Amino acid sequence: MTDPHKNSRQRYRTLSEPHASREAANEALAKFYEAVDALRDAYKIPDVVVVAGISVVYPDGNEGQPFSAAQFGDIDRSEILTAYALGRFQAERREQVNKLVTG
């Protein structure tokens, strides 16, 4: 299995190209969430929390990177899943910093 935490800089740059409008960004997010919901059925995963950042060009020509979040499944578990993810990401970041500091 590929490591889901590895990022290709080129892929990130490509994905960071802004959507032409807020409407286009919202449409992309809606389709993404529909796909995530369908994948829950395909892989029998009852609870999913998604936090996404997306790039958009606003009507005034400025670019922004708004966030979006969605939960699928048992709403009572969404906070637990989110807290688990935050703790895990913080621990991974601390490990990265420790490696940089200690060499």
Secondary structure as GFF3:
##gff-version 3
##sequence-region A 1 103
A	DSSP	alpha_helix	9	15	.	.	.	ID=ss1
A	DSSP	alpha_helix	22	43	.	.	.	ID=ss2
A	DSSP	beta_strand	48	53	.	.	.	ID=ss3
A	DSSP	beta_strand	56	57	.	.	.	ID=ss4
A	DSSP	beta_strand	63	64	.	.	.	ID=ss5
A	DSSP	beta_strand	67	72	.	.	.	ID=ss6
A	DSSP	alpha_helix	75	102	.	.	.	ID=ss7
###
